[in-house]
């Protein structure tokens, strides 16, 4: 096995450790400003550093979290005591990674649809990020459901970009997290979400094959299949889980070692309940089913912190509790009663 493949194998093994998930702390400047505003905190460089330091230094976090996705700014930030933030994670045995896409842009000739940018200088940036301590990367494609969309052209364009990103990552010795997100926005039904998600995953894995991506050295980060937020017909966690598993079995090759679901705007408790349902009914699936949550791990943490130094310990305990509950969900052992423990 070449040095690059050895690196990839080690990283993916650590990321997909049973019972552990990935913390998505890669909020862009605009997103973190919005989240901070909800708790009356001004998004300054110092405030962002303090918040990230709070997350990354939480004692015991490594019991439930295998990796953390950082925003580029965080890769280069130092703690109040002068330690690079990725080093805080490494000290706990948590793998640092980073978001590498440059956001979405309107897709020409496809009204209402977007394409994720960032391929042009990706190899160069990856080399820099690797020197800063990153061992994996993440790229998000955004697929919207609406009247006449998504189109086959938009799905294919985003699948190609995801596959090229993944190939470049592996060439540079970083494990790619492949994130094709079918948004929950809209009034579409569970069946429509399932149909679109299946189409998207088929296209993504076809593109990955064409770009010679080694599936053994990647992680898939898909959406759970849920009805649109404005849909009048809701679905239980069991219904969503069954539909999601059918879709995954039809589309995701057994060579993929781990599927770490995004939360996609679900509440903390809903995301955890859905993850439990998936792991409760799944039988003999070839891949691990875990989580890579952002807001579904951080919403209550931000509420506990609110920018105050004296709240740091409480906020860290809140983070570890949410991580622990999601870890339990990966074993099918989460219950609603655990929320009040």
N, C-alpha and C positions, 0 to 999 in steps of 0.2 A: 504494500500500500504506500502510495506517495506521501510526502510530508503534508501536502495540501489536504489529501483525503483523510489522513490521520487527524488533522486539525478539525476538519468538518465532522468526522465521526465522534470525536471527543465532545465537541460542542453540542451536537444534536442529542447525544446520550444524556448529557447534563440537563439540557432544556426539557427533555421529555421524561424526566424522572417521575415515576409513579407517585401520585398524590400531590404533586407540585404544579403550579401554574406560572404564568408570565404576567408581570405588572406592566401595563402600558402607561408610561409616564412621559410620553412624547408629545404632549400638547404644544401646538404652535403658539407663537406670541399672541395671536388673536384669540385662540381658544382658552389659553390660561388666563388671559385678561378677563374674559367673560366669566370663567369659573371663580376667579378671585372677586370679581364685582358682586357676585351672589352672596359673598360673606364679608363684604365691605372692606376688602383688601386691595390696595393699589398695586398694580403689577409692575414693580420696579425690579431691576436686576438683583438687588439684595433680597427682596421678598421671595422671588423665584428660587434663589439659591437656598434660602432658609427653609422653604417648603420642601424642596428636593432633598436637602440634607436630612430633614425630619423623616422623609420616606425611606431613604436609603440606609439610615443608621438605626432603624427600628430593631431592637433586640429580639431575636427569635424569628425574624421574618423569613430567614432561609429555611425554616422548617416547612414552609408552605409555598415559597416562591423560588423558582429555579433561575429566572432571568428577568431583567428589567429593560424595557425599550426606552431609550433616552432621546430627547430632542438634541439637536446639534449643539445648542448653547450649553446644555448640561454636561456634554462630554468634555468641555473645556473649562467648566467652572470648578472652583475650589471651595471647600467648606470654610467655615469661619476660622478654623485652625490651620488652613492652608493645604488641606489634602484634596487632591482631585476627586470629584464625585464618583467616577467609576471605581476608584480605589476603595471607596467605602463599601461598594458592592462586592468587590473581589475579596475584601477582608472577611466578609460573611459567607463566602463561597457561592455568591450569586453571580451569574454570567451577565456582563454588560453588553447591550446591543444598542442600535440606533435606528431611527427612522431616516430613510434616505430619499424618499420621493419628494418632489418639490410642489406638491399640491396639484389640483386639477385645473384644466382650462377647457372652455367650450370646444367641442369637437366639430370642426368645420363640416358643413352640409348635413349635420345631424342635430337639429334643434332640440334643446332640452337635455342633451347628453354631453358627457365630459370625457376627457382623456387625462390620465395622470402623467405629469412631466418629470424629467430628471435624468433621462438616460445619457444625455450628451457627454457630461463630464463625470459619469458615475464611477468608472474605474479609478480615476484620480482621487475622487473624494473617499472612496472606500479604503484606499491605501492610507490616507490621512486618518480616517476614523479607526482603522486597525491599529495604527501607532498610538492612538489615544486610548486604546484598551477595548474597543468594540470587537466582539467575536461573532455577532450575528447582525442582520439588518432586517428592516421591514419596509414593504412597499404596499400601498393601499390603492386598489382600484374601486371606483364608486359606480354602482349600477342603480339607476332609478327606475321604478315601475310607474307607468302613467299611460295616458292614451297614446297608443302606437309605439310605446317604448317599454323596454329596451329593444333596439334593432339588432339584427345579426351583425351589422357592420360595426356598431359601437362595442358589442360584446367581443368581437374578434380583435378589434384594435386594442382594447384594454387587456385581453388575454395575451396578445403578442408582447405588449410592454411589460407585463408581469413576468413573462417567460424570459425576455432578454435581461431584465433586472436579475432574475434568479441565476441565469447562466453567468453573468458578470460577477455576481457575489461569489459563486463557487470557484470561479477562476482565481479570485483574490483571497480565497481561504476563509470566507465568511458564510455562515449558514443563512439562507434566505427564508424569511417568513413571508409566505405568499398570501396576501389578503384581498380576496375578491368580495367586496361587501355589497350585497343587495339590500338597499335601504328599506327601513320599515315605514318611511314616510308614504302616506297615501291611504286609500280606502280599499286596497286590493285584498282578496281573500287568502286564506291559508293555501288553497289549491293553486292560486296564481303565483304566490311566493314560491311554492315548491317547484312549479314548472319553470319559472325564471331561474331559480337557483340551480336547478339541474342543468339547464342550458348553459349557464355561466361556467359551472364546474367542468362540464364536458369540454367546453372551448378552452378553458385554462389548461387542463391536463393534456389536451391535444397539442397546444402551443408549447408546453413544457417538453413534450416528447420531441417536437420538431427542433427545439433549441438545445437538445441533448442534455437537459438538466437531470442530474442524478437524484431521483426521488428519495433515495435513502438519506440524503443530506439536506432535507428541507423540512419545514413545518408549515402546515396549512392553517390559515386563520380565517375561517368562513363565518358567515352569519348563521345563527339558528333560524330555522324556518318558523316564522310567526305571521299572523295576519297584519295588514297595515294598521297603523295607529288609529286611523279614522274608520276602520271597518266595523260594521255593526255586529258582526258575528265573531265573538272571541273564541279562543282555543285554550284548552287546559294545557298545563305543562306536559301531560302524558300524550295528548294529541300532537302537540308540536314536536315532542321528542320522537314519536313514532314516524312522523312525516320526515323529520330531519334524517333519521337513520336510514330510511328507505332511499332517500336521495343520495346520501353518502355511499351506501353500498352499491349504487348504480354508477357512481362517478369517480370515486377516489381509489386508486390502486392500493393494493396491500403493501407495497413497498414504502409508502409514506409512513414514517414512524409515529407522528403525532398530529392530532387535530386539536388546536387550541382556539376555542370559539371566542369571537368578539361579543361584546354585550349589546352594541348597536342602539344605545339609548334606553335599554330596559332599566327598570329600577334595580337596586342592589338585591333585594329579596327575590324578585322575579328571575333575575339572571342566575341566582344560586339555585332556586327551585327548578328551573329548566335544566340546569347542568346535572342536578341530582336525578331528574327524570330520565335523562339520556343514559346515565350510567346505571340506572336501575333496570331498564328494559333491554339494554345492549347485551348481547350474548356472543361471545367468541369473535368480537370484531378485531380486525388485524392491527388497528391503530389505537393508541391511547386517546381518550377523550377528556380534555382538560379546558382550562380557561386562559384567556389573555385579555383581561378586562382593564379598562381605564376608569371611566366614571363609576362603574359598578363596584370598584374597589376603593374609590377616593371620595365619593360624594359625602359620606358621613365623616370622613377624615377631615375634609375642609371645614365642615360645620363644627367639628370639635376644636380645630386649630384657630380659625378666624384671625390669623396673623399675630397671635399673642404668644410670646415666649413661654409664659407660664402654662400654656395649654399643650406644649410639645409632647409631654409624656402621655397625656390623655389621647392625643391624636395618634400617637404611635401604637397605643394599645388598641385603638379603634381599627387601625389598619391591620394589625395582626389578627384581630378577631374576624374581620371580613375575609382575610386570606385563609384563616383556619376553617371557616364555614365552607368556603369554596373547595378547600382541600377535602373536607368531609364529603362534599357533593360528588367529587370525582370517584369516591368509593361507594356512592349511593347511600351514604349514612346521614346526610343533612336532614334536619327536621325544623319546622317553623318554631318549635319551642326553644331551639338553640339560640334564636335571636335575642331572647330575654335573659339568657344566662349571664 
